[in-house]
Amino acid sequence: MDKQTHHSPAIVLDNAAISRGGHTIWSHGNFSIPTASVTAIVGTNGAGKTSLLKAELGLLASSSGSIEVLGQPAGKAKAKIGYVPQSYSNQDDVNLTVEQSVLLGINGNRFGIHPTRVSERGQARRAMSLTGIEDRAAARLGELSGGLRQRAAIAQALASDPELLILDEPLANLDLASQRECVQVLSNLNHELGMTIQIVAHDLNVLLPILTGAVYILDGRPHYANIHDVMNSDLLTQLYGTPVEVVTTPQGNMFISPHAGGSKPKEQNLHTRSRNCQQ
Ligand SMILES: Nc1ncnc2c1ncn2[C@@H]1O[C@H](COP(=O)(O)OP(=O)(O)OP(=O)(O)O)[C@@H](O)[C@H]1O
């Protein structure tokens, strides 16, 4: 298969901007995201995180500049991207078995009734095995817990053997154990298959062990930095618009916590700083 080499970036934004309904959502997007990275996309509600994903998928054209994905203009590499949309709760799907739903990730674009090929069933089995739900292949989606259902959604996105996996808020509404199981699945995909992963997330803590970088949308501009540069109390306070603190445990684990003092966010121009983080 024509996999990207680790030397070429997975995503490149060159002075990219996105407009919706006649309004600029964000602009001046200038960064590269490495292949085989795990990147969070963070920003306040309405900052334009989903819009970035849609632009990468070619569902939304950039209003200026360019967006390249897996070495091609956005939209051209669609077949190499697995996409798990926000709130995977399509009520029409509850009667499908897990296997049928995963098969839709392979043949969902083919019109009409057609027999499932042996090779397609093999692909579906591999996707279910990668997400640890092979033993639930015959279960109906409606019978599954939220966590298993999210893993079935990830399996559907994996069924076409993508190089880039994009997930929009995959951990929302999951309990902590299910969140950790999903994160473990993503970790395995990244470590064992070298898959590039992008995750829109509001809470970074559960993802931190696997994140290599983050795109953060601040003041109408998307920035990319490695995760250690993003784990900065001032930057996160500015980003979340509420005081937060980065805490490091004696074991070296970092996490984000509400600022104990609850003081107002410090006013400072982080654009100077974030320019230094651009890669
Ligand atoms: N179809 C549309 N037409 C016009 N404006 C839109 C459309 N969809 C979204 N928007 C606007 O674009 C902006 C960015 O939306 P987007 O969904 O990308 O933000 P987001 O960061 O993903 O938000 P959230 O965290 O709430 O999911 C918002 O102001 C939203 O109202």
The ligand as an ORCA input file, in Angstrom:
! r2SCAN-3c Opt
* xyz 0 1
  N     -23.570     25.248      8.136
  C     -23.145     26.352      8.733
  N     -23.416     27.570      8.219
  C     -22.975     28.690      8.814
  N     -22.247     28.707      9.944
  C     -21.950     27.518     10.503
  C     -22.383     26.279      9.929
  N     -21.931     25.291     10.712
  C     -21.249     25.848     11.722
  N     -21.280     27.191     11.590
  C     -20.625     28.147     12.484
  O     -19.239     28.003     12.320
  C     -18.586     28.201     13.575
  C     -17.638     27.041     13.823
  O     -18.409     25.853     13.988
  P     -17.709     24.480     14.341
  O     -18.784     23.463     14.446
  O     -16.588     24.231     13.408
  O     -17.107     24.823     15.776
  P     -16.578     23.835     16.906
  O     -15.319     24.442     17.439
  O     -16.459     22.451     16.372
  O     -17.739     23.950     17.986
  P     -18.238     22.925     19.136
  O     -17.162     22.816     20.164
  O     -19.443     23.638     19.688
  O     -18.583     21.615     18.463
  C     -19.672     28.360     14.633
  O     -19.808     29.741     14.901
  C     -20.909     27.833     13.944
  O     -22.048     28.528     14.393
*
